[in-house]
Amino acid sequence: MKIKTGLKNVVLSAVVAGVLCLSTTSNARDLNKGTVEIGGDLDLTLFSSDFEPEGFDKTETDGGRLSATISYYVAKNFGIGLLLDYSSEETTFRGNSFDFKSHAIGPIVTWNFSLNEKTSFKIQGALVTVDYESSDSFGNTDGSDGFGWGVRGQISYFLTDAVSLNTSLSHRTTKLEDDRTGIDLEGKRLEAGLGLSVYLM
């Protein structure tokens, strides 16, 4: 009986100590009201590629992508903000060019959960308007527009109090209507990301 009681006390003490440790560290990376976070999934990508199979003409592709978020924390660990995503791509083949552009913009909400003194976990939801445009050197144009929504889970590792390195996994669904044919289009995308956030307090 004494052994059981002693074991019970040890287990209880360990649980209490764990809770106290968790409570202490859980406040380490709280984002207070008034904090501005720029980034989240901030990345600027530029690319250029050439593809020339033997016996065929060369295909050249140039493009870029900019994706950024900005959030203002209206309450402790709860922020609202804006997402902006822009991409552009141009492909040239036999002197003819084909252009493709996409835009997405809309509000986001962010919940921050501190894990320890260096790390936090964020859940982010977004609702965006989406626009796609395509054109070629023959004068043909096409486009589609609509809306989308998405959710992202993000781990932020704080390099300093003002900068974090982020890894994320996001899912987005878009519903569009082709401007020319009126056909409804639906797309889904799962994406892993790496970026930086800067915090202004």
N, C-alpha and C positions, 0 to 999 in steps of 0.2 A: 504493500500500500504506500509506503514511504517512497519507494522507487517510482511508482506511478505518479504520485504527487510531485516529486522532484522533476520528472520528465515533463509533466504538464507545465510546471513553472518555467522550465528551460524553453519549451516551445512558445509559451506565452510571452516570455521575455524577448525571444528572437523576433516574434511577430511585432511586438511593440517597438523594438529597436528598428526593425525594417520600416515600419510606418513612419517613425520619427525621421529616419534618414530620407525616406521618400518625400516627406513633407518639407524637409529642409532643402533638398535639391530641386524639388518641383517648382520652387519660386525663383530658382537661379536664372532661368531664361524666360521669365514672364515679360511680355511686351505691354508696357503701360499705356494708359490713355494719352494721346498726343503724339505717339511714335509714328513716324512715316517710314514705310519700307518701300524701297525702290529695287525692283529686281524680281525675286521669286523665281522666274524662269527668264532671266535676262540673257539673251544671247544674240550676237550679231554674226551671221554666217555669210561668207562670200565664197562662191565656187566657180571654177572654170574647168571644162574638160573637153578633150578631143577624142573622137572615136573614128578610126579609119581601118576597117577590115581589109584584108588583102584583096585587091581587085575592085574595091568599091570607093566611092567618094567619101571624103572626110565629113563628119558631123561635129559641129562645135556647139557647146552649150555653156552659157554664162548665166549667173543668177545670184540671188541673195535672199536672206530672210532676216527679219528683225522681229523678235518677240519680247515684250516687256510688260510688267505689271507695276502698278503703284497702289499702295494701300495706306489708309489713314486709320489708326486704331482709335475708334470712338469710345471704346471701353477697354478695360484690361483684357488682353488676349483676344479681342474681337475687332477686326478691321473691315472696312469697306473701301472699294477702290475701282480701278479701271484696268482692263486688259486690252492690249493692242498687239495684233499679229499681222505682219505684212510679208508677202513673198513675191518674187518676180523671177521669171525664167525666160531666156531667149535661146532658141535652137536655130542654127543656120545649116542648111543642106542644099548643095548645088546652087548657091546664091540666093536661095529663098529663106525667109525668116519666119519663125512661128513664135509668138509671144504669149505668155500666160502670166496672169497676175491674180492674186487673191488678197482680200482684206477681211479682218475680223476685229470687231471692237464691241465692248460692252462692260457692264458692271460685274464686279466680283465681290465675294465675301470670304473672309479668312478667319479660321479659328486656330489659335496657337496653344499647344500643350507642351509645357516644359518637361523634359525627360531627366536632365541632370544639369550640372553647371556649364556644360559645353554644347548640349544638344537639345533641340526641340522638334516636335512633330506638328506639322500644319495640315489642316484639311481646308481645301479651297473649292468653292463652287462658282461657276461663271455662266452667264447668259449673254450671248453675243449675236449681233447681226453679221451676216456673212455675204460676201460678194465675190464672184469669180468672173474674170474676163479673159477672153482669148482672141487673138487676131493673127493674120498672116500677111505676107507681102502681096498676096493676090487680092487683097481688099475684103476678105471674108472676116466677119466678126461674130462672136457668140458670147453669151454670158448667162449667168444664173445667179439668183440671190435668194436669201431666206434667213433663217436663224439657226442657232445651235446652242447647246448647253453642254457643260462638262463638269467633271470633278477631278481633283488632283490630291494625291497624298505626297507630302514632301518632308524629308528629313533635312534639317538645317544644322550644320556643324559650325559653331562660332569660332572663327579664327581670332577675332577681337570682339570687343563689345559692339562695334559698329559694322562688322562685316561677317557674313556667314557664307559657307560653301554649301550648296543645296543639291541633293539628288531627289528626283521626283518620278512618279508614275502617274500618268493622266489618261483619262478616257473622254473623248468628245463625240457627240452625235450631232449631225447637221441635217436639216431638211430644207431643200432648195427647190426652186421652180425654174426651168429653162426659159429664158426670155423669148426665144424664137418659137419653140414648139409647145410651151406650156406644160411639158412633162415634169412630173414631180420626181425629185432625186433625193435619196437618203444615203448618207455616208457615216461610217463609224471609224474612229481612229484610236489606237492605243499607242502611247508614246512614252519612252523613258527619256529623262532630261538631266542635264547637269548645268548649273549656273551659279551666280553670286547674288547676294542681296546686300544692300547698304541701308543702314538704319540711322535716321535722323531723330534725335530725342530732345 
